[in-house]
Every structure is written in structure tokens, then in C-alpha cells.
Amino acid sequence: MPLTSKPLSARTWPAFARLVEKHGGIFGGCWCISFHLEPSEGKRGSAAYRAMKEARVREGRAHAALVFDGSDAVGWCQFGPTAELPNIRSKKAYEAGRGQLPDWRITCFFIDRERRGEGIASLALREAVRYIERLGGGTVEGYPEDYADARTSSSFLCSGTLGMFEKAGFRKTRKIAMRRWVVERRIPRARARREAGGA
Ligand SMILES: CC(C)(COP(=O)(O)OP(=O)(O)OC[C@H]1O[C@@H](n2cnc3c(N)ncnc32)[C@H](O)[C@@H]1OP(=O)(O)O)[C@@H](O)C(=O)NCCC(=O)NCCS
């Protein structure tokens, strides 16, 4: 069955939740909430994160391109307006050298552990770019890791790889950690703007 994509929304929440539950809440129960929160908002448990994420999705304050195989979600690429995703990794180094904030951020990927290595993260990234285009475009940043010369634990790659972003038309702007880059792309507004759901 060919893979498809849909935006994360109230309608696709059950499929998203099934994928997260299959993986024990992701990352010790994060429910893909951490990039939405300022560090000052403190730590909570998995049940609280789930409720916070669901509320955000229902209010249209959480975006992602979800990849589906039939009715099963098999991965996602989280994106959103910068104000929706204030927390990034290496934030101190990022803040030290930054100019204007981007309109959008692409912060997190997660692929079903049984489906890795099939290009699903790369597809999710292309779909996130397409949704951003439909939502009006603008400057987009990502914060991937450069592991072109090595394999690493897949959990270190939750913000994607530099190669994935370069293939999707992003260019490196600056380094914020040993292997972590800020990458950027300007995305024009889609000519025939359609609803991107969940937006
Ligand atoms: C990292 C991850 C997103 C990659 O997904 P995927 O669908 O297997 O990725 P793709 O098949 O599209 O491959 C994308 C690129 O990543 C590279 N890659 C994937 N896993 C890698 C690894 N462990 N080490 C180095 N490179 C890796 C691939 O070689 C490919 O490179 P290329 O574009 O130069 O060919 C996936 O392993 C994952 O979900 N990891 C867990 C992330 C996580 O914990 N997220 C939640 C935390 S909050």
C-alpha cells in the first residue's frame, strides 16, 4: 500500500496516539510535547503530557505531517510557527548567534521502530514543507545532526539528519553543537492555497 500523509489534527489524533502508545509514550513519556514548552514550565508525567498534547492538537496549536500506511500512522515530522515551538536543542548557542527568528520551525521526527530505514522521515519532511507552503510559507529552520560519516543511535536523530534537510532544499547557516546545524529554507506561499487541516 502506498504511503500517504495527513496533518496532525483532531481527526488524526487517534492514529497519532496509537503510534505513541505503541512506543511507550516516546522518549520516556514525552508525547512530543517538549519542543512546545519553555524549560521554565517544568517537568510533568506522561499522562499530563498526553493531555497537554491532545489539547494543543484540538486547539490547532500543534502541527505535524503524519505518514500513514493504510489507517496506521507510521511516523511524523513536527513543525509549527516559531512561537508554538519555543524550545530547541542547544538553545543557548542558538540564541548567542541568532538574527531574526524564522516564521516556522521543524523540530522533531519519529518513525515506528519497525519501519525505519525506508525513507519515511524524508517523506514526512517533504510533506511538512508542503503543509507550510499551504499555510502561507515563509522562512523555515531545522536543527539536524550531521552524521553523514557515521551511524549513531536513532534517538539522537530526533531532529533529523543534515542530509535529509539538504535533499529537501535547506542550506546550512551555522553550527550550534558538535554535529548540530541550523538549516534554513525560504518557502513561497502555495499559489492555490488550500486548507491544510489541523492548522
Ligand atoms: C532518526 C529517524 C527519524 C530516521 O527515520 P527513517 O525513516 O529511518 O529515516 P530515512 O529512512 O528517511 O533516512 C533519512 C536519513 O537518515 C539517515 N539515518 C537514519 N538513521 C540513522 C542512524 N541511526 N545513524 C546515521 N544516519 C541515519 C539515513 O541514512 C538517511 O540518510 P540519507 O538521507 O543521507 O540517505 C528514526 O530513526 C527515528 O524515529 N528515531 C527516533 C527519534 C526519536 O526518538 N524521536 C522522538 C524524540 S522526542
The ligand as an ORCA input file, in Angstrom:
! r2SCAN-3c Opt
* xyz 0 1
  C      16.033      9.222     13.015
  C      14.748      8.708     12.353
  C      13.719      9.824     12.372
  C      15.080      8.333     10.904
  O      13.885      7.870     10.290
  P      13.936      6.962      8.940
  O      12.593      6.923      8.339
  O      14.594      5.684      9.265
  O      14.889      7.881      8.057
  P      15.082      7.806      6.475
  O      14.990      6.381      6.038
  O      14.190      8.804      5.810
  O      16.595      8.253      6.361
  C      16.964      9.611      6.493
  C      18.459      9.739      6.601
  O      18.843      9.449      7.949
  C      19.954      8.579      7.950
  N      19.883      7.790      9.169
  C      18.795      7.134      9.656
  N      19.125      6.517     10.812
  C      20.434      6.800     11.035
  C      21.345      6.467     12.082
  N      20.974      5.713     13.124
  N      22.613      6.980     12.011
  C      23.008      7.764     10.996
  N      22.172      8.099      9.953
  C      20.919      7.628      9.997
  C      19.729      7.721      6.704
  O      20.936      7.115      6.307
  C      19.245      8.761      5.713
  O      20.361      9.467      5.218
  P      20.403      9.978      3.694
  O      19.238     10.929      3.533
  O      21.707     10.658      3.585
  O      20.253      8.734      2.859
  C      14.211      7.437     13.096
  O      15.268      6.527     13.294
  C      13.586      7.725     14.439
  O      12.372      7.938     14.544
  N      14.389      7.771     15.513
  C      13.866      8.066     16.854
  C      13.770      9.576     17.034
  C      13.111      9.944     18.327
  O      13.411      9.372     19.356
  N      12.175     10.934     18.230
  C      11.394     11.409     19.336
  C      12.224     12.072     20.320
  S      11.455     13.407     21.135
*
